């Protein structure tokens, strides 16, 4: 049985582990990241001004969660205004979060990353329209803003959460190594996860030679390549089914 380490956020919902376990893999979900919500006041102020914006962009479930914390505090009339606007998302998980937290339909869930979402936004919006409100993390990539700006699509990025290393990351990895549960495959879910995990593995004398390394998305792949880590496969669809397809494919 193939042993897989999943290096995800600290509040893993179990979808990836459940899917892989049902298909004959032995999974260990390791908390790599933790999040702190910030700028709740400015975020609420922005959502109390729906007429100033043409729509919303969400590239992660975490941003949706941040908005959910203030959304119930704003007037119902603002809810109605936002529901008439276009809500753009990256991936199925983000779309599901918007449906659960905000009760809004979304556009773009078939996109696996910001580069794939950009042309959808450009197709669905007008140049020089009101800005799209873009709640995001403190270490967002510049790719989506650059692509939108080049197409004369205005946006307002507002940092609503900060990412840091999960406090249990090092101890969890050390525990698995001490128990002899070394993986055949490691799955990295984010560039931040790469930057936090690789130094821990190096300090533990963990040899990645011959191990399958999977990246969720091109940004994570780039982070691994920049760290001189050979990548066996890139999952461009951020979903359990997408990862399962990569793992079952010849690598």
C-alpha positions as CSV (number, residue, x, y, z in Angstrom):
1,X,0.0,0.0,0.0
2,X,1.3,3.4,-1.0
3,X,1.9,5.8,2.0
4,X,1.0,9.4,1.2
5,X,1.7,12.5,3.2
6,X,-0.7,15.4,2.6
7,X,0.8,18.7,3.6
8,X,-2.4,20.8,4.0
9,X,-3.8,23.6,6.2
10,X,-4.4,22.9,9.8
11,X,-8.2,22.6,9.5
12,X,-8.3,19.8,6.9
13,X,-11.9,18.7,6.2
14,X,-10.8,15.1,5.4
15,X,-12.0,15.1,1.8
16,X,-8.6,14.3,0.3
17,X,-7.8,11.6,2.9
18,X,-11.2,10.0,2.6
19,X,-11.0,9.8,-1.2
20,X,-7.5,8.4,-1.2
21,X,-8.1,5.9,1.6
22,X,-11.1,4.5,-0.3
23,X,-8.9,3.9,-3.3
24,X,-6.2,1.9,-1.5
25,X,-3.8,4.6,-0.3
26,X,-2.7,5.1,3.3
27,X,-2.8,8.8,4.0
28,X,-1.4,11.0,6.8
29,X,-2.7,14.6,6.7
30,X,0.0,16.9,8.2
31,X,-1.0,20.4,9.3
32,X,1.4,22.7,7.5
33,X,-0.4,26.1,7.7
34,X,-2.4,28.1,10.1
35,X,-4.4,31.3,9.5
36,X,-5.1,34.5,11.4
37,X,-8.0,36.8,10.2
38,X,-7.1,40.5,10.0
39,X,-8.7,43.8,8.9
40,X,-12.2,42.7,9.8
41,X,-13.2,46.4,10.2
42,X,-12.1,47.5,6.7
43,X,-13.5,44.3,5.3
44,X,-16.9,45.0,6.8
45,X,-16.8,48.6,5.5
46,X,-16.1,47.3,2.0
47,X,-19.0,44.9,2.1
48,X,-21.3,47.7,3.3
49,X,-20.5,49.5,0.0
50,X,-21.7,47.0,-2.6
51,X,-22.6,49.8,-5.1
52,X,-18.9,50.8,-5.2
53,X,-17.9,47.4,-6.6
54,X,-18.9,45.4,-9.7
55,X,-18.4,41.9,-8.1
56,X,-16.2,39.7,-6.0
57,X,-13.1,37.5,-6.5
58,X,-12.3,34.6,-4.1
59,X,-9.2,32.5,-4.8
60,X,-9.3,30.5,-1.6
61,X,-11.8,29.1,0.9
62,X,-9.9,31.0,3.6
63,X,-10.9,34.3,2.2
64,X,-14.5,33.2,2.1
65,X,-14.3,32.2,5.7
66,X,-12.9,35.7,6.6
67,X,-15.8,37.3,4.8
68,X,-18.3,35.0,6.4
69,X,-17.3,36.3,9.8
70,X,-18.4,39.8,8.9
71,X,-21.2,39.1,6.4
72,X,-23.9,38.4,9.0
73,X,-23.2,41.8,10.6
74,X,-24.1,43.8,7.5
75,X,-27.6,44.9,6.6
76,X,-29.8,42.4,4.6
77,X,-30.2,45.0,1.9
78,X,-26.5,44.7,1.3
79,X,-26.8,41.0,1.0
80,X,-29.3,41.5,-1.8
81,X,-27.0,43.9,-3.6
82,X,-24.1,41.5,-3.5
83,X,-26.3,38.6,-4.7
84,X,-26.9,40.5,-8.0
85,X,-23.2,40.7,-8.8
86,X,-20.8,38.3,-10.3
87,X,-18.8,36.2,-7.8
88,X,-15.6,34.7,-9.3
89,X,-13.8,31.8,-7.6
90,X,-10.9,29.5,-8.1
91,X,-11.8,25.8,-7.7
92,X,-14.6,23.7,-6.4
93,X,-13.6,24.1,-2.7
94,X,-13.9,27.9,-2.9
95,X,-17.2,27.6,-4.7
96,X,-18.5,25.3,-2.1
97,X,-17.4,27.7,0.7
98,X,-19.2,30.7,-1.0
99,X,-22.4,28.6,-1.3
100,X,-22.2,27.6,2.4
101,X,-21.0,30.9,3.9
102,X,-22.6,33.5,1.6
103,X,-25.4,31.6,-0.2
104,X,-24.3,33.0,-3.6
105,X,-23.9,31.4,-7.0
106,X,-20.4,31.6,-8.4
107,X,-18.5,31.7,-11.7
108,X,-15.2,30.0,-12.5
109,X,-15.1,27.0,-10.2
110,X,-13.7,24.9,-13.1
111,X,-10.6,27.0,-12.9
112,X,-7.7,25.5,-11.0
113,X,-5.6,28.6,-10.4
114,X,-5.5,32.3,-10.9
115,X,-4.1,32.1,-14.4
116,X,-7.1,30.0,-15.5
117,X,-9.6,32.3,-13.7
118,X,-8.3,35.5,-15.3
119,X,-9.7,35.0,-18.8
120,X,-13.0,34.0,-17.3
121,X,-13.2,37.3,-15.4
122,X,-12.1,39.2,-18.5
123,X,-14.8,37.5,-20.6
124,X,-17.5,38.2,-18.0
125,X,-16.7,41.8,-17.1
126,X,-16.3,45.1,-18.9
127,X,-13.1,47.2,-19.1
128,X,-13.0,50.3,-16.9
129,X,-16.0,49.1,-14.8
130,X,-16.2,49.5,-11.1
131,X,-13.5,47.5,-9.2
132,X,-14.0,43.9,-8.2
133,X,-13.5,43.4,-4.5
134,X,-10.7,40.9,-3.9
135,X,-10.4,39.6,-0.3
136,X,-7.1,37.8,-0.1
137,X,-4.2,36.6,2.0
138,X,-1.1,38.4,2.9
139,X,1.1,36.4,0.6
140,X,-1.1,36.3,-2.5
141,X,0.7,36.0,-5.9
142,X,0.8,39.0,-8.3
143,X,-0.3,36.9,-11.3
144,X,-4.1,37.5,-11.2
145,X,-3.8,41.3,-10.4
146,X,-1.3,41.6,-13.3
147,X,-3.5,39.8,-15.8
148,X,-6.5,41.8,-14.8
149,X,-4.7,45.1,-14.9
150,X,-3.3,44.3,-18.4
151,X,-6.9,43.9,-19.5
152,X,-8.1,47.1,-17.9
153,X,-10.1,45.3,-15.2
154,X,-10.0,47.2,-12.0
155,X,-9.9,45.4,-8.6
156,X,-9.5,46.2,-5.0
157,X,-7.3,43.7,-3.1
158,X,-8.0,43.7,0.6
159,X,-5.9,41.5,2.9
160,X,-8.2,39.6,5.2
161,X,-6.0,36.7,6.5
162,X,-2.4,36.0,7.3
163,X,-0.6,32.7,6.7
164,X,2.0,31.2,9.1
165,X,3.5,27.9,9.9
166,X,1.3,25.5,11.9
167,X,2.7,25.1,15.4
168,X,2.4,21.3,15.2
169,X,4.0,20.9,11.8
170,X,7.5,20.0,13.0
171,X,6.4,17.7,15.8
172,X,3.9,15.9,13.5
173,X,6.6,15.2,10.9
174,X,9.1,14.1,13.6
175,X,6.5,11.7,15.0
176,X,5.7,10.1,11.7
177,X,9.4,9.6,11.0
178,X,10.1,8.1,14.4
179,X,7.2,5.6,13.9
180,X,8.7,4.5,10.6
181,X,5.8,5.9,8.6
182,X,8.0,7.4,5.8
183,X,6.0,8.2,2.7
184,X,6.2,6.9,-0.8
185,X,4.7,10.2,-2.0
186,X,4.4,13.7,-0.5
187,X,1.7,16.1,-1.7
188,X,2.4,19.9,-1.3
189,X,-0.7,22.1,-1.5
190,X,0.8,25.6,-1.5
191,X,4.0,27.5,-2.0
192,X,3.8,28.5,1.7
193,X,3.8,24.8,2.6
194,X,6.9,24.2,0.6
195,X,8.8,27.0,2.3
196,X,7.8,25.8,5.8
197,X,8.2,22.0,5.3
198,X,11.4,21.7,3.3
199,X,13.7,23.2,6.1
200,X,12.1,20.8,8.6
201,X,12.7,17.8,6.4
202,X,16.3,18.9,5.8
203,X,17.0,19.4,9.5
204,X,15.6,15.9,10.2
205,X,18.0,14.4,7.5
206,X,15.0,13.4,5.5
207,X,16.1,12.2,2.0
208,X,13.6,12.9,-0.8
209,X,15.6,11.0,-3.4
210,X,13.4,8.6,-5.3
211,X,10.2,9.8,-3.6
212,X,7.2,10.9,-5.6
213,X,6.6,14.6,-5.1
214,X,3.2,16.0,-6.2
215,X,2.3,19.7,-6.4
216,X,-1.2,21.0,-6.2
217,X,-1.2,23.7,-8.9
218,X,1.5,25.5,-10.9
219,X,2.4,28.0,-8.2
220,X,3.3,25.1,-5.8
221,X,5.1,23.4,-8.6
222,X,7.2,26.6,-9.2
223,X,8.0,26.8,-5.5
224,X,9.3,23.2,-5.5
225,X,11.3,23.7,-8.7
226,X,12.9,26.9,-7.3
227,X,13.9,24.8,-4.3
228,X,15.5,22.2,-6.7
229,X,13.0,19.5,-5.8
230,X,12.1,17.2,-8.7
231,X,8.4,17.2,-9.2
232,X,6.8,13.9,-10.3
233,X,3.4,15.4,-11.1
234,X,1.3,18.6,-11.0
235,X,-2.4,18.5,-10.2
236,X,-4.0,21.4,-11.9
237,X,-7.4,20.7,-10.5
238,X,-7.5,21.4,-6.8
239,X,-9.8,18.6,-5.8
240,X,-9.5,15.1,-4.3
241,X,-10.5,13.6,-7.7
242,X,-7.8,15.5,-9.4
243,X,-5.2,14.3,-7.0
244,X,-6.4,10.7,-7.2
245,X,-6.0,10.9,-11.0
246,X,-2.4,12.1,-10.7
247,X,-1.5,9.4,-8.1
248,X,-3.0,6.7,-10.3
249,X,-1.2,7.9,-13.4
250,X,2.3,6.7,-14.3
251,X,4.7,9.2,-12.7
